[in-house]
């Protein structure tokens, strides 16, 4: 398994919030100015640190939603009602506020041109966040690597980056949506959870040896990865990032 | 010096704070983190090998491994992704038991797993009651998502060092960084020193 090392110490930086936008009722994106940001690879994440007035601290990791080519760093935060950090990031942070972070972190769940393809991205819920970075990087570098995104959400209102995904589709990126619980009138996309029939339909065949990235809740990623392996795809060509509600 | 996040209160842990390493939070869950698909090696094909700079390279089948003296370990575990889980209960074989059989004075070891995962440790980190090959969690066979049939258990280090789906240990005279260690993570990974990433 190849990797890309991240050299040097990752020091804490003070980012300035320049935007806090609502993506869906539960999901916000923070646009950040980060002084001396060293750059990142599409798919990496950062650590966020909050400090209360009496010195108590909490850290969490968030995937980077922006491409390396973008001017500003974007993080997309799913607001967990019982969470310790995500409600503060979603509700309290306003333009002009400061936020401590360090990164970029992670050298494996990343994509850049030398890794090739064809590139199959499988997203469950907010697992789509690192794929925004990858798709924007793919577009910004005019990569010719074939790319396809399958994005599973519960209902249309919970689809993150809807307008951007429509733009990508208009520009020829192959984006497939599946909704698992509710469907708007006239919905023509898929209406089911990820399974072997769906993967057989949307994935390049094993003979084309696609490079697969799966990101989402554990159950989604386990199903996607296990099913692909049972369909004959190379385990070493499947990269996964699993997360649960971690606040 | 950290900056203050005005209005941030946090949810103070209802636990003994001295058990929580810096930057960690306690969870009751058992999150799953792996870089690739979960391997499902049938037990009849499973084996554990200790090789490299050792006196008696040895391979145990699943039944031979099962015949070794097993112990119960209750310990706190700490994942580099910030969660810690207290009082986890494991069953397995002490590395001291295995190393008594193979014999080694080599200073470094690399653990390797089904799926191609590796991680490196100083031999000192896994000797003297500090590491086990665990095949049970909470009194049940270890679930594949959590590393079953067997994983390395080194609770004093961040949990990526506790290689899931372990198939062997190679003792070495030189250190060789493993999978996450070449992907930006710390070479040793002591949670109490917050050695998360390279350079920490």
Interface residues (C-beta under 8 A of the other chain):
Chain A: X1 X3 X4 X5 X6 X7 X8 X9 X10 X12 X14 X47 X49 X50 X51 X52 X53 X56 X57 X58 X59 X60 X61 X84 X88 X92 X98 X99 X100 X105 X106 X107 X108 X109 X218 X222 X225 X226 X228 X229 X235 X236 X238 X239 X240 X242 X243 X244 X245 X246 X247
Chain B: X2 X3 X4 X5 X6 X7 X8 X9 X10 X11 X12 X23 X25 X27 X29 X31 X32 X33 X34 X35 X36 X37 X38 X39 X40 X81 X82 X83 X115 X116 X145 X179 X180 X182 X183 X184 X196 X197 X198 X199 X200
